[in-house]
Amino acid sequence: MKVLLDTHILIWWLADDPRLPRTADLIIVDPANTVYVSAASFWEIAIKSALGHIDVDPDEMVAALQSAGFVELPITFRHSIECGRLPQHHRDPFDRMLVAQSRIEPMRLLTHDQALADYGETVLRV
């Protein structure tokens, strides 16, 4: 399965945070799955880090993701168009981009956010 990580899931997994649902961890470490991380997540992380809202080093995160074998997912024109077409279930632009990417690629968006689950079949809430 192709899996796109929501930003919270990504941060929790990297930090070995107990808030990470066990199901999410099992999906991430399953060698049968290909795990993707969106440029949108890194954009969000870089902004929140610069504002002091989270204490992470984005460069260290990149190294950790490469070491874990995660695949970088850039943002394309098609992703942007799909993002604009989404219903307003969720107003966060980063989360909306992740949903759009999961639909276009297609892949499953792994999240803990109930509001994102309203976007349907490509969203896997754990």
Beta strands, then each sheet from edge to edge (+ up, - down):
strand 1: 2-5
strand 2: 34-38
strand 3: 71-73
strand 4: 108-111
strand 5: 123-125
sheet 1: 3+ 2+ 1+ 4+ 5+
end
